[in-house]
Amino acid sequence: MGDIYRALADPTRRALLDALAAADGQTLFALRNALLERGLTPTRQAVSQHLDVLEEAGLVHVRREGRYKFHDLDTRPLREIPRRWPIP
């Protein structure tokens, strides 16, 4: 659970998750452009590092097709939050 909170704590990572929720299966280039549209200006390396944190938390899965890497959102880890702290 700790990795999920660390991943969600950063506004750039939350913006990446928003971009993937809008359109799954995006490349690093497309995700960087989505961040630029939101007024964020990270480098490609910074976006890659943010995606690594999201992948470690299980929120993003990467699939390769040829020389491209596509990133897909996985919300299953978020379902653990209400299981751990159910709303009465």
PDB file of N, CA, C and O in Angstrom:
ATOM      1  N   MET A   1       0.816  -1.202   0.000  1.00  0.00           N
ATOM      2  CA  MET A   1       0.000   0.000   0.000  1.00  0.00           C
ATOM      3  C   MET A   1       0.857   1.262   0.000  1.00  0.00           C
ATOM      4  O   MET A   1       0.444   2.275  -0.563  1.00  0.00           O
ATOM      5  N   GLY A   2       2.018   1.229   0.605  1.00  0.00           N
ATOM      6  CA  GLY A   2       2.847   2.411   0.681  1.00  0.00           C
ATOM      7  C   GLY A   2       3.231   2.959  -0.681  1.00  0.00           C
ATOM      8  O   GLY A   2       3.270   4.175  -0.873  1.00  0.00           O
ATOM      9  N   ASP A   3       3.513   2.078  -1.623  1.00  0.00           N
ATOM     10  CA  ASP A   3       3.889   2.518  -2.958  1.00  0.00           C
ATOM     11  C   ASP A   3       2.755   3.271  -3.648  1.00  0.00           C
ATOM     12  O   ASP A   3       3.003   4.205  -4.411  1.00  0.00           O
ATOM     13  N   ILE A   4       1.527   2.874  -3.386  1.00  0.00           N
ATOM     14  CA  ILE A   4       0.375   3.548  -3.997  1.00  0.00           C
ATOM     15  C   ILE A   4       0.310   4.989  -3.513  1.00  0.00           C
ATOM     16  O   ILE A   4       0.117   5.906  -4.312  1.00  0.00           O
ATOM     17  N   TYR A   5       0.470   5.192  -2.218  1.00  0.00           N
ATOM     18  CA  TYR A   5       0.387   6.546  -1.670  1.00  0.00           C
ATOM     19  C   TYR A   5       1.539   7.408  -2.162  1.00  0.00           C
ATOM     20  O   TYR A   5       1.348   8.586  -2.466  1.00  0.00           O
ATOM     21  N   ARG A   6       2.715   6.838  -2.240  1.00  0.00           N
ATOM     22  CA  ARG A   6       3.867   7.577  -2.776  1.00  0.00           C
ATOM     23  C   ARG A   6       3.597   7.966  -4.228  1.00  0.00           C
ATOM     24  O   ARG A   6       3.884   9.090  -4.641  1.00  0.00           O
ATOM     25  N   ALA A   7       3.050   7.038  -4.989  1.00  0.00           N
ATOM     26  CA  ALA A   7       2.767   7.306  -6.395  1.00  0.00           C
ATOM     27  C   ALA A   7       1.712   8.399  -6.553  1.00  0.00           C
ATOM     28  O   ALA A   7       1.826   9.247  -7.439  1.00  0.00           O
ATOM     29  N   LEU A   8       0.702   8.384  -5.712  1.00  0.00           N
ATOM     30  CA  LEU A   8      -0.380   9.364  -5.814  1.00  0.00           C
ATOM     31  C   LEU A   8      -0.029  10.711  -5.207  1.00  0.00           C
ATOM     32  O   LEU A   8      -0.725  11.694  -5.459  1.00  0.00           O
ATOM     33  N   ALA A   9       1.026  10.780  -4.418  1.00  0.00           N
ATOM     34  CA  ALA A   9       1.371  12.012  -3.712  1.00  0.00           C
ATOM     35  C   ALA A   9       1.870  13.115  -4.645  1.00  0.00           C
ATOM     36  O   ALA A   9       1.798  14.295  -4.300  1.00  0.00           O
ATOM     37  N   ASP A  10       2.364  12.751  -5.800  1.00  0.00           N
ATOM     38  CA  ASP A  10       2.970  13.736  -6.694  1.00  0.00           C
ATOM     39  C   ASP A  10       1.960  14.226  -7.735  1.00  0.00           C
ATOM     40  O   ASP A  10       1.304  13.412  -8.385  1.00  0.00           O
ATOM     41  N   PRO A  11       1.827  15.548  -7.898  1.00  0.00           N
ATOM     42  CA  PRO A  11       0.846  16.066  -8.870  1.00  0.00           C
ATOM     43  C   PRO A  11       1.150  15.680 -10.318  1.00  0.00           C
ATOM     44  O   PRO A  11       0.225  15.514 -11.113  1.00  0.00           O
ATOM     45  N   THR A  12       2.417  15.535 -10.672  1.00  0.00           N
ATOM     46  CA  THR A  12       2.753  15.123 -12.038  1.00  0.00           C
ATOM     47  C   THR A  12       2.300  13.692 -12.281  1.00  0.00           C
ATOM     48  O   THR A  12       1.781  13.380 -13.354  1.00  0.00           O
ATOM     49  N   ARG A  13       2.489  12.823 -11.302  1.00  0.00           N
ATOM     50  CA  ARG A  13       2.039  11.428 -11.465  1.00  0.00           C
ATOM     51  C   ARG A  13       0.516  11.355 -11.523  1.00  0.00           C
ATOM     52  O   ARG A  13      -0.037  10.552 -12.275  1.00  0.00           O
ATOM     53  N   ARG A  14      -0.163  12.184 -10.737  1.00  0.00           N
ATOM     54  CA  ARG A  14      -1.634  12.204 -10.821  1.00  0.00           C
ATOM     55  C   ARG A  14      -2.076  12.680 -12.204  1.00  0.00           C
ATOM     56  O   ARG A  14      -3.057  12.171 -12.746  1.00  0.00           O
ATOM     57  N   ALA A  15      -1.367  13.645 -12.777  1.00  0.00           N
ATOM     58  CA  ALA A  15      -1.691  14.116 -14.124  1.00  0.00           C
ATOM     59  C   ALA A  15      -1.448  13.012 -15.157  1.00  0.00           C
ATOM     60  O   ALA A  15      -2.211  12.881 -16.114  1.00  0.00           O
ATOM     61  N   LEU A  16      -0.398  12.226 -14.968  1.00  0.00           N
ATOM     62  CA  LEU A  16      -0.153  11.096 -15.865  1.00  0.00           C
ATOM     63  C   LEU A  16      -1.290  10.083 -15.781  1.00  0.00           C
ATOM     64  O   LEU A  16      -1.739   9.562 -16.802  1.00  0.00           O
ATOM     65  N   LEU A  17      -1.755   9.804 -14.567  1.00  0.00           N
ATOM     66  CA  LEU A  17      -2.881   8.873 -14.399  1.00  0.00           C
ATOM     67  C   LEU A  17      -4.139   9.432 -15.057  1.00  0.00           C
ATOM     68  O   LEU A  17      -4.896   8.688 -15.679  1.00  0.00           O
ATOM     69  N   ASP A  18      -4.367  10.746 -14.924  1.00  0.00           N
ATOM     70  CA  ASP A  18      -5.516  11.371 -15.594  1.00  0.00           C
ATOM     71  C   ASP A  18      -5.412  11.213 -17.106  1.00  0.00           C
ATOM     72  O   ASP A  18      -6.403  10.916 -17.773  1.00  0.00           O
ATOM     73  N   ALA A  19      -4.209  11.411 -17.646  1.00  0.00           N
ATOM     74  CA  ALA A  19      -4.016  11.271 -19.093  1.00  0.00           C
ATOM     75  C   ALA A  19      -4.277   9.838 -19.540  1.00  0.00           C
ATOM     76  O   ALA A  19      -4.870   9.614 -20.595  1.00  0.00           O
ATOM     77  N   LEU A  20      -3.836   8.868 -18.741  1.00  0.00           N
ATOM     78  CA  LEU A  20      -4.066   7.462 -19.100  1.00  0.00           C
ATOM     79  C   LEU A  20      -5.530   7.077 -18.920  1.00  0.00           C
ATOM     80  O   LEU A  20      -6.038   6.223 -19.646  1.00  0.00           O
ATOM     81  N   ALA A  21      -6.213   7.697 -17.959  1.00  0.00           N
ATOM     82  CA  ALA A  21      -7.647   7.426 -17.788  1.00  0.00           C
ATOM     83  C   ALA A  21      -8.429   7.946 -18.996  1.00  0.00           C
ATOM     84  O   ALA A  21      -9.441   7.362 -19.383  1.00  0.00           O
ATOM     85  N   ALA A  22      -7.955   9.046 -19.588  1.00  0.00           N
ATOM     86  CA  ALA A  22      -8.620   9.618 -20.756  1.00  0.00           C
ATOM     87  C   ALA A  22      -8.368   8.787 -22.009  1.00  0.00           C
ATOM     88  O   ALA A  22      -9.247   8.659 -22.861  1.00  0.00           O
ATOM     89  N   ALA A  23      -7.164   8.222 -22.121  1.00  0.00           N
ATOM     90  CA  ALA A  23      -6.807   7.426 -23.303  1.00  0.00           C
ATOM     91  C   ALA A  23      -5.701   6.457 -22.910  1.00  0.00           C
ATOM     92  O   ALA A  23      -4.548   6.851 -22.732  1.00  0.00           O
ATOM     93  N   ASP A  24      -6.060   5.199 -22.779  1.00  0.00           N
ATOM     94  CA  ASP A  24      -5.101   4.160 -22.404  1.00  0.00           C
ATOM     95  C   ASP A  24      -4.144   3.874 -23.562  1.00  0.00           C
ATOM     96  O   ASP A  24      -4.422   4.215 -24.712  1.00  0.00           O
ATOM     97  N   GLY A  25      -3.020   3.247 -23.242  1.00  0.00           N
ATOM     98  CA  GLY A  25      -2.097   2.790 -24.274  1.00  0.00           C
ATOM     99  C   GLY A  25      -1.295   3.902 -24.925  1.00  0.00           C
ATOM    100  O   GLY A  25      -1.116   3.908 -26.143  1.00  0.00           O
ATOM    101  N   GLN A  26      -0.808   4.846 -24.124  1.00  0.00           N
ATOM    102  CA  GLN A  26      -0.056   5.966 -24.675  1.00  0.00           C
ATOM    103  C   GLN A  26       1.447   5.742 -24.545  1.00  0.00           C
ATOM    104  O   GLN A  26       1.916   5.053 -23.638  1.00  0.00           O
ATOM    105  N   THR A  27       2.181   6.335 -25.465  1.00  0.00           N
ATOM    106  CA  THR A  27       3.639   6.290 -25.427  1.00  0.00           C
ATOM    107  C   THR A  27       4.158   7.397 -24.521  1.00  0.00           C
ATOM    108  O   THR A  27       3.411   8.290 -24.120  1.00  0.00           O
ATOM    109  N   LEU A  28       5.434   7.326 -24.207  1.00  0.00           N
ATOM    110  CA  LEU A  28       6.083   8.359 -23.406  1.00  0.00           C
ATOM    111  C   LEU A  28       5.916   9.730 -24.061  1.00  0.00           C
ATOM    112  O   LEU A  28       5.623  10.713 -23.380  1.00  0.00           O
ATOM    113  N   PHE A  29       6.099   9.798 -25.366  1.00  0.00           N
ATOM    114  CA  PHE A  29       5.959  11.051 -26.096  1.00  0.00           C
ATOM    115  C   PHE A  29       4.551  11.626 -25.952  1.00  0.00           C
ATOM    116  O   PHE A  29       4.389  12.818 -25.692  1.00  0.00           O
ATOM    117  N   ALA A  30       3.543  10.785 -26.118  1.00  0.00           N
ATOM    118  CA  ALA A  30       2.151  11.237 -26.005  1.00  0.00           C
ATOM    119  C   ALA A  30       1.841  11.699 -24.582  1.00  0.00           C
ATOM    120  O   ALA A  30       1.141  12.691 -24.381  1.00  0.00           O
ATOM    121  N   LEU A  31       2.367  10.972 -23.600  1.00  0.00           N
ATOM    122  CA  LEU A  31       2.122  11.355 -22.212  1.00  0.00           C
ATOM    123  C   LEU A  31       2.814  12.674 -21.863  1.00  0.00           C
ATOM    124  O   LEU A  31       2.264  13.490 -21.123  1.00  0.00           O
ATOM    125  N   ARG A  32       4.011  12.879 -22.390  1.00  0.00           N
ATOM    126  CA  ARG A  32       4.698  14.153 -22.147  1.00  0.00           C
ATOM    127  C   ARG A  32       3.893  15.292 -22.763  1.00  0.00           C
ATOM    128  O   ARG A  32       3.763  16.353 -22.153  1.00  0.00           O
ATOM    129  N   ASN A  33       3.357  15.088 -23.954  1.00  0.00           N
ATOM    130  CA  ASN A  33       2.521  16.113 -24.585  1.00  0.00           C
ATOM    131  C   ASN A  33       1.259  16.383 -23.773  1.00  0.00           C
ATOM    132  O   ASN A  33       0.823  17.530 -23.671  1.00  0.00           O
ATOM    133  N   ALA A  34       0.673  15.341 -23.198  1.00  0.00           N
ATOM    134  CA  ALA A  34      -0.513  15.522 -22.358  1.00  0.00           C
ATOM    135  C   ALA A  34      -0.175  16.381 -21.138  1.00  0.00           C
ATOM    136  O   ALA A  34      -0.981  17.211 -20.717  1.00  0.00           O
ATOM    137  N   LEU A  35       1.016  16.179 -20.574  1.00  0.00           N
ATOM    138  CA  LEU A  35       1.436  16.992 -19.429  1.00  0.00           C
ATOM    139  C   LEU A  35       1.674  18.442 -19.850  1.00  0.00           C
ATOM    140  O   LEU A  35       1.338  19.369 -19.113  1.00  0.00           O
ATOM    141  N   LEU A  36       2.250  18.632 -21.026  1.00  0.00           N
ATOM    142  CA  LEU A  36       2.473  19.993 -21.533  1.00  0.00           C
ATOM    143  C   LEU A  36       1.145  20.726 -21.700  1.00  0.00           C
ATOM    144  O   LEU A  36       1.053  21.920 -21.412  1.00  0.00           O
ATOM    145  N   GLU A  37       0.114  20.013 -22.168  1.00  0.00           N
ATOM    146  CA  GLU A  37      -1.215  20.608 -22.326  1.00  0.00           C
ATOM    147  C   GLU A  37      -1.812  21.021 -20.983  1.00  0.00           C
ATOM    148  O   GLU A  37      -2.645  21.926 -20.924  1.00  0.00           O
ATOM    149  N   ARG A  38      -1.386  20.358 -19.901  1.00  0.00           N
ATOM    150  CA  ARG A  38      -1.871  20.685 -18.564  1.00  0.00           C
ATOM    151  C   ARG A  38      -0.995  21.748 -17.883  1.00  0.00           C
ATOM    152  O   ARG A  38      -1.187  22.060 -16.708  1.00  0.00           O
ATOM    153  N   GLY A  39      -0.049  22.289 -18.621  1.00  0.00           N
ATOM    154  CA  GLY A  39       0.793  23.342 -18.080  1.00  0.00           C
ATOM    155  C   GLY A  39       2.015  22.847 -17.327  1.00  0.00           C
ATOM    156  O   GLY A  39       2.722  23.644 -16.710  1.00  0.00           O
ATOM    157  N   LEU A  40       2.276  21.553 -17.366  1.00  0.00           N
ATOM    158  CA  LEU A  40       3.468  20.989 -16.735  1.00  0.00           C
ATOM    159  C   LEU A  40       4.562  20.866 -17.790  1.00  0.00           C
ATOM    160  O   LEU A  40       4.266  20.642 -18.964  1.00  0.00           O
ATOM    161  N   THR A  41       5.809  21.009 -17.387  1.00  0.00           N
ATOM    162  CA  THR A  41       6.900  20.991 -18.358  1.00  0.00           C
ATOM    163  C   THR A  41       8.024  20.026 -17.959  1.00  0.00           C
ATOM    164  O   THR A  41       9.178  20.442 -17.858  1.00  0.00           O
ATOM    165  N   PRO A  42       7.710  18.764 -17.734  1.00  0.00           N
ATOM    166  CA  PRO A  42       8.774  17.817 -17.372  1.00  0.00           C
ATOM    167  C   PRO A  42       9.575  17.382 -18.597  1.00  0.00           C
ATOM    168  O   PRO A  42       9.089  17.429 -19.727  1.00  0.00           O
ATOM    169  N   THR A  43      10.801  16.961 -18.349  1.00  0.00           N
ATOM    170  CA  THR A  43      11.627  16.391 -19.411  1.00  0.00           C
ATOM    171  C   THR A  43      11.152  14.964 -19.695  1.00  0.00           C
ATOM    172  O   THR A  43      10.384  14.393 -18.921  1.00  0.00           O
ATOM    173  N   ARG A  44      11.613  14.398 -20.803  1.00  0.00           N
ATOM    174  CA  ARG A  44      11.265  12.996 -21.094  1.00  0.00           C
ATOM    175  C   ARG A  44      11.795  12.083 -20.000  1.00  0.00           C
ATOM    176  O   ARG A  44      11.132  11.124 -19.606  1.00  0.00           O
ATOM    177  N   GLN A  45      12.995  12.385 -19.510  1.00  0.00           N
ATOM    178  CA  GLN A  45      13.573  11.569 -18.443  1.00  0.00           C
ATOM    179  C   GLN A  45      12.729  11.642 -17.175  1.00  0.00           C
ATOM    180  O   GLN A  45      12.531  10.627 -16.507  1.00  0.00           O
ATOM    181  N   ALA A  46      12.230  12.822 -16.837  1.00  0.00           N
ATOM    182  CA  ALA A  46      11.390  12.970 -15.646  1.00  0.00           C
ATOM    183  C   ALA A  46      10.086  12.192 -15.809  1.00  0.00           C
ATOM    184  O   ALA A  46       9.638  11.531 -14.872  1.00  0.00           O
ATOM    185  N   VAL A  47       9.476  12.266 -16.992  1.00  0.00           N
ATOM    186  CA  VAL A  47       8.245  11.513 -17.247  1.00  0.00           C
ATOM    187  C   VAL A  47       8.517  10.021 -17.111  1.00  0.00           C
ATOM    188  O   VAL A  47       7.719   9.295 -16.518  1.00  0.00           O
ATOM    189  N   SER A  48       9.635   9.562 -17.653  1.00  0.00           N
ATOM    190  CA  SER A  48      10.001   8.155 -17.562  1.00  0.00           C
ATOM    191  C   SER A  48      10.164   7.723 -16.105  1.00  0.00           C
ATOM    192  O   SER A  48       9.729   6.635 -15.728  1.00  0.00           O
ATOM    193  N   GLN A  49      10.784   8.562 -15.297  1.00  0.00           N
ATOM    194  CA  GLN A  49      10.968   8.236 -13.885  1.00  0.00           C
ATOM    195  C   GLN A  49       9.631   8.199 -13.153  1.00  0.00           C
ATOM    196  O   GLN A  49       9.412   7.332 -12.307  1.00  0.00           O
ATOM    197  N   HIS A  50       8.739   9.130 -13.470  1.00  0.00           N
ATOM    198  CA  HIS A  50       7.404   9.123 -12.860  1.00  0.00           C
ATOM    199  C   HIS A  50       6.646   7.852 -13.254  1.00  0.00           C
ATOM    200  O   HIS A  50       5.968   7.244 -12.425  1.00  0.00           O
ATOM    201  N   LEU A  51       6.766   7.458 -14.517  1.00  0.00           N
ATOM    202  CA  LEU A  51       6.104   6.235 -14.974  1.00  0.00           C
ATOM    203  C   LEU A  51       6.668   5.003 -14.270  1.00  0.00           C
ATOM    204  O   LEU A  51       5.929   4.060 -13.985  1.00  0.00           O
ATOM    205  N   ASP A  52       7.957   5.004 -13.991  1.00  0.00           N
ATOM    206  CA  ASP A  52       8.567   3.894 -13.244  1.00  0.00           C
ATOM    207  C   ASP A  52       7.956   3.768 -11.853  1.00  0.00           C
ATOM    208  O   ASP A  52       7.678   2.660 -11.397  1.00  0.00           O
ATOM    209  N   VAL A  53       7.746   4.893 -11.180  1.00  0.00           N
ATOM    210  CA  VAL A  53       7.132   4.876  -9.841  1.00  0.00           C
ATOM    211  C   VAL A  53       5.706   4.339  -9.927  1.00  0.00           C
ATOM    212  O   VAL A  53       5.286   3.539  -9.092  1.00  0.00           O
ATOM    213  N   LEU A  54       4.967   4.785 -10.942  1.00  0.00           N
ATOM    214  CA  LEU A  54       3.590   4.307 -11.121  1.00  0.00           C
ATOM    215  C   LEU A  54       3.558   2.817 -11.447  1.00  0.00           C
ATOM    216  O   LEU A  54       2.668   2.096 -10.997  1.00  0.00           O
ATOM    217  N   GLU A  55       4.527   2.363 -12.226  1.00  0.00           N
ATOM    218  CA  GLU A  55       4.604   0.935 -12.561  1.00  0.00           C
ATOM    219  C   GLU A  55       4.940   0.108 -11.319  1.00  0.00           C
ATOM    220  O   GLU A  55       4.359  -0.957 -11.111  1.00  0.00           O
ATOM    221  N   GLU A  56       5.868   0.585 -10.498  1.00  0.00           N
ATOM    222  CA  GLU A  56       6.228  -0.116  -9.259  1.00  0.00           C
ATOM    223  C   GLU A  56       5.034  -0.227  -8.320  1.00  0.00           C
ATOM    224  O   GLU A  56       4.904  -1.211  -7.592  1.00  0.00           O
ATOM    225  N   ALA A  57       4.160   0.780  -8.335  1.00  0.00           N
ATOM    226  CA  ALA A  57       2.963   0.767  -7.493  1.00  0.00           C
ATOM    227  C   ALA A  57       1.853  -0.096  -8.096  1.00  0.00           C
ATOM    228  O   ALA A  57       0.822  -0.315  -7.460  1.00  0.00           O
ATOM    229  N   GLY A  58       2.061  -0.583  -9.313  1.00  0.00           N
ATOM    230  CA  GLY A  58       1.058  -1.423  -9.964  1.00  0.00           C
ATOM    231  C   GLY A  58      -0.051  -0.636 -10.637  1.00  0.00           C
ATOM    232  O   GLY A  58      -1.048  -1.218 -11.064  1.00  0.00           O
ATOM    233  N   LEU A  59       0.107   0.684 -10.737  1.00  0.00           N
ATOM    234  CA  LEU A  59      -0.931   1.528 -11.331  1.00  0.00           C
ATOM    235  C   LEU A  59      -0.798   1.663 -12.844  1.00  0.00           C
ATOM    236  O   LEU A  59      -1.744   2.062 -13.524  1.00  0.00           O
ATOM    237  N   VAL A  60       0.374   1.331 -13.365  1.00  0.00           N
ATOM    238  CA  VAL A  60       0.626   1.399 -14.803  1.00  0.00           C
ATOM    239  C   VAL A  60       1.314   0.111 -15.233  1.00  0.00           C
ATOM    240  O   VAL A  60       2.218  -0.387 -14.561  1.00  0.00           O
ATOM    241  N   HIS A  61       0.870  -0.411 -16.357  1.00  0.00           N
ATOM    242  CA  HIS A  61       1.508  -1.582 -16.958  1.00  0.00           C
ATOM    243  C   HIS A  61       2.068  -1.163 -18.312  1.00  0.00           C
ATOM    244  O   HIS A  61       1.462  -0.367 -19.030  1.00  0.00           O
ATOM    245  N   VAL A  62       3.217  -1.702 -18.643  1.00  0.00           N
ATOM    246  CA  VAL A  62       3.895  -1.358 -19.894  1.00  0.00           C
ATOM    247  C   VAL A  62       3.873  -2.573 -20.815  1.00  0.00           C
ATOM    248  O   VAL A  62       4.128  -3.700 -20.391  1.00  0.00           O
ATOM    249  N   ARG A  63       3.569  -2.322 -22.060  1.00  0.00           N
ATOM    250  CA  ARG A  63       3.638  -3.375 -23.068  1.00  0.00           C
ATOM    251  C   ARG A  63       4.451  -2.851 -24.245  1.00  0.00           C
ATOM    252  O   ARG A  63       4.348  -1.687 -24.632  1.00  0.00           O
ATOM    253  N   ARG A  64       5.253  -3.737 -24.794  1.00  0.00           N
ATOM    254  CA  ARG A  64       6.107  -3.375 -25.930  1.00  0.00           C
ATOM    255  C   ARG A  64       5.488  -3.893 -27.222  1.00  0.00           C
ATOM    256  O   ARG A  64       4.976  -5.009 -27.300  1.00  0.00           O
ATOM    257  N   GLU A  65       5.558  -3.039 -28.218  1.00  0.00           N
ATOM    258  CA  GLU A  65       5.182  -3.425 -29.579  1.00  0.00           C
ATOM    259  C   GLU A  65       6.268  -2.870 -30.489  1.00  0.00           C
ATOM    260  O   GLU A  65       6.317  -1.670 -30.761  1.00  0.00           O
ATOM    261  N   GLY A  66       7.128  -3.753 -30.948  1.00  0.00           N
ATOM    262  CA  GLY A  66       8.263  -3.298 -31.743  1.00  0.00           C
ATOM    263  C   GLY A  66       9.189  -2.460 -30.879  1.00  0.00           C
ATOM    264  O   GLY A  66       9.613  -2.891 -29.808  1.00  0.00           O
ATOM    265  N   ARG A  67       9.494  -1.276 -31.344  1.00  0.00           N
ATOM    266  CA  ARG A  67      10.387  -0.419 -30.568  1.00  0.00           C
ATOM    267  C   ARG A  67       9.632   0.541 -29.652  1.00  0.00           C
ATOM    268  O   ARG A  67      10.247   1.373 -28.984  1.00  0.00           O
ATOM    269  N   TYR A  68       8.314   0.432 -29.619  1.00  0.00           N
ATOM    270  CA  TYR A  68       7.496   1.340 -28.811  1.00  0.00           C
ATOM    271  C   TYR A  68       7.051   0.684 -27.515  1.00  0.00           C
ATOM    272  O   TYR A  68       6.811  -0.522 -27.455  1.00  0.00           O
ATOM    273  N   LYS A  69       6.948   1.504 -26.482  1.00  0.00           N
ATOM    274  CA  LYS A  69       6.411   1.071 -25.198  1.00  0.00           C
ATOM    275  C   LYS A  69       5.093   1.810 -24.976  1.00  0.00           C
ATOM    276  O   LYS A  69       5.038   3.037 -25.058  1.00  0.00           O
ATOM    277  N   PHE A  70       4.041   1.058 -24.697  1.00  0.00           N
ATOM    278  CA  PHE A  70       2.730   1.643 -24.445  1.00  0.00           C
ATOM    279  C   PHE A  70       2.390   1.461 -22.972  1.00  0.00           C
ATOM    280  O   PHE A  70       2.648   0.410 -22.385  1.00  0.00           O
ATOM    281  N   HIS A  71       1.807   2.499 -22.387  1.00  0.00           N
ATOM    282  CA  HIS A  71       1.501   2.511 -20.962  1.00  0.00           C
ATOM    283  C   HIS A  71      -0.010   2.424 -20.784  1.00  0.00           C
ATOM    284  O   HIS A  71      -0.768   3.171 -21.404  1.00  0.00           O
ATOM    285  N   ASP A  72      -0.430   1.505 -19.932  1.00  0.00           N
ATOM    286  CA  ASP A  72      -1.849   1.286 -19.662  1.00  0.00           C
ATOM    287  C   ASP A  72      -2.123   1.474 -18.178  1.00  0.00           C
ATOM    288  O   ASP A  72      -1.333   1.062 -17.329  1.00  0.00           O
ATOM    289  N   LEU A  73      -3.246   2.097 -17.880  1.00  0.00           N
ATOM    290  CA  LEU A  73      -3.677   2.331 -16.509  1.00  0.00           C
ATOM    291  C   LEU A  73      -4.268   1.055 -15.920  1.00  0.00           C
ATOM    292  O   LEU A  73      -4.999   0.331 -16.597  1.00  0.00           O
ATOM    293  N   ASP A  74      -3.952   0.786 -14.666  1.00  0.00           N
ATOM    294  CA  ASP A  74      -4.532  -0.337 -13.929  1.00  0.00           C
ATOM    295  C   ASP A  74      -4.993   0.195 -12.576  1.00  0.00           C
ATOM    296  O   ASP A  74      -4.169   0.520 -11.721  1.00  0.00           O
ATOM    297  N   THR A  75      -6.289   0.284 -12.383  1.00  0.00           N
ATOM    298  CA  THR A  75      -6.837   0.850 -11.139  1.00  0.00           C
ATOM    299  C   THR A  75      -7.054  -0.192 -10.049  1.00  0.00           C
ATOM    300  O   THR A  75      -7.530   0.150  -8.966  1.00  0.00           O
ATOM    301  N   ARG A  76      -6.722  -1.438 -10.302  1.00  0.00           N
ATOM    302  CA  ARG A  76      -6.945  -2.477  -9.289  1.00  0.00           C
ATOM    303  C   ARG A  76      -6.285  -2.180  -7.952  1.00  0.00           C
ATOM    304  O   ARG A  76      -6.909  -2.420  -6.919  1.00  0.00           O
ATOM    305  N   PRO A  77      -5.052  -1.670  -7.912  1.00  0.00           N
ATOM    306  CA  PRO A  77      -4.454  -1.374  -6.603  1.00  0.00           C
ATOM    307  C   PRO A  77      -5.239  -0.329  -5.797  1.00  0.00           C
ATOM    308  O   PRO A  77      -5.189  -0.333  -4.567  1.00  0.00           O
ATOM    309  N   LEU A  78      -5.953   0.554  -6.479  1.00  0.00           N
ATOM    310  CA  LEU A  78      -6.740   1.570  -5.772  1.00  0.00           C
ATOM    311  C   LEU A  78      -7.921   0.961  -5.024  1.00  0.00           C
ATOM    312  O   LEU A  78      -8.418   1.549  -4.064  1.00  0.00           O
ATOM    313  N   ARG A  79      -8.363  -0.192  -5.450  1.00  0.00           N
ATOM    314  CA  ARG A  79      -9.492  -0.855  -4.791  1.00  0.00           C
ATOM    315  C   ARG A  79      -9.147  -1.322  -3.381  1.00  0.00           C
ATOM    316  O   ARG A  79     -10.039  -1.587  -2.575  1.00  0.00           O
ATOM    317  N   GLU A  80      -7.866  -1.420  -3.087  1.00  0.00           N
ATOM    318  CA  GLU A  80      -7.433  -1.830  -1.750  1.00  0.00           C
ATOM    319  C   GLU A  80      -7.704  -0.755  -0.705  1.00  0.00           C
ATOM    320  O   GLU A  80      -7.847  -1.068   0.477  1.00  0.00           O
ATOM    321  N   ILE A  81      -7.776   0.492  -1.116  1.00  0.00           N
ATOM    322  CA  ILE A  81      -7.969   1.586  -0.157  1.00  0.00           C
ATOM    323  C   ILE A  81      -9.296   1.446   0.585  1.00  0.00           C
ATOM    324  O   ILE A  81      -9.281   1.448   1.816  1.00  0.00           O
ATOM    325  N   PRO A  82     -10.444   1.325  -0.087  1.00  0.00           N
ATOM    326  CA  PRO A  82     -11.694   1.180   0.673  1.00  0.00           C
ATOM    327  C   PRO A  82     -11.815  -0.168   1.395  1.00  0.00           C
ATOM    328  O   PRO A  82     -12.559  -0.288   2.368  1.00  0.00           O
ATOM    329  N   ARG A  83     -11.085  -1.176   0.917  1.00  0.00           N
ATOM    330  CA  ARG A  83     -11.104  -2.464   1.643  1.00  0.00           C
ATOM    331  C   ARG A  83     -10.376  -2.320   2.978  1.00  0.00           C
ATOM    332  O   ARG A  83     -10.769  -2.899   3.990  1.00  0.00           O
ATOM    333  N   ARG A  84      -9.304  -1.531   2.945  1.00  0.00           N
ATOM    334  CA  ARG A  84      -8.539  -1.355   4.176  1.00  0.00           C
ATOM    335  C   ARG A  84      -9.259  -0.442   5.151  1.00  0.00           C
ATOM    336  O   ARG A  84      -9.261  -0.691   6.357  1.00  0.00           O
ATOM    337  N   TRP A  85      -9.867   0.607   4.636  1.00  0.00           N
ATOM    338  CA  TRP A  85     -10.590   1.562   5.484  1.00  0.00           C
ATOM    339  C   TRP A  85     -12.011   1.735   4.945  1.00  0.00           C
ATOM    340  O   TRP A  85     -12.308   2.727   4.279  1.00  0.00           O
ATOM    341  N   PRO A  86     -12.878   0.779   5.231  1.00  0.00           N
ATOM    342  CA  PRO A  86     -14.258   0.870   4.710  1.00  0.00           C
ATOM    343  C   PRO A  86     -14.988   2.074   5.314  1.00  0.00           C
ATOM    344  O   PRO A  86     -14.765   2.457   6.463  1.00  0.00           O
ATOM    345  N   ILE A  87     -15.849   2.639   4.512  1.00  0.00           N
ATOM    346  CA  ILE A  87     -16.680   3.763   4.964  1.00  0.00           C
ATOM    347  C   ILE A  87     -17.872   3.177   5.714  1.00  0.00           C
ATOM    348  O   ILE A  87     -18.591   2.331   5.182  1.00  0.00           O
ATOM    349  N   PRO A  88     -18.082   3.635   6.965  1.00  0.00           N
ATOM    350  CA  PRO A  88     -19.198   3.064   7.760  1.00  0.00           C
ATOM    351  C   PRO A  88     -20.561   3.452   7.203  1.00  0.00           C
ATOM    352  O   PRO A  88     -21.588   3.056   7.753  1.00  0.00           O
TER     353      PRO A  88
END
